[in-house]
């Protein structure tokens, strides 16, 4: 499955520049969701057709919600992986208690289903590093992945979404 690996992970030294055969240890996957709706089984991650908000190919993540946190974070159990599902867009908000301005993930149509609800998220996938997973208190759904292929991004792609595209598989 193809996922976006943000360039700041490499620039900040959290991960090496991606290469075929590289093992990524203890990373999670974020489904940057453009659409979330009710669904039935089976649990699956499947490629879908259609435009996306960045160069990564779109997927449908279908599974059961196993965790949620306001304002817009879900953990979905989809086949043999757990994926953090969040909106693909963000809005500016005032952060408490400091009053500083910041960003939170937001889509008007994104809703917070009850635990156990089956959902389908139309999304693109992105690598979430261990540091973010721990700092934001997500349940531990991280895994090890091997990079099977990389795809270079065009100059236009990197202006929209800097980083790398990596094809991830579970290690053999």
Buried (B, 14 or more C-beta within 10 A) or exposed (E): BBBBBBBEBBEEEBBEEBEEEBEBEEBBBBBBBBBBEEBEEEBBBEEEEEEBBBBBBBBBBBBBBBBBBEEBBBBBBBBEBBBBBBBBBBEEEEEEEEEEEEEBBBBEEBEBBEEEBBBBBBBBBBBBBBEBBEEEEBEEBBBEBBBBEBEEBEEEBBEEBBBBBBBBEEEE
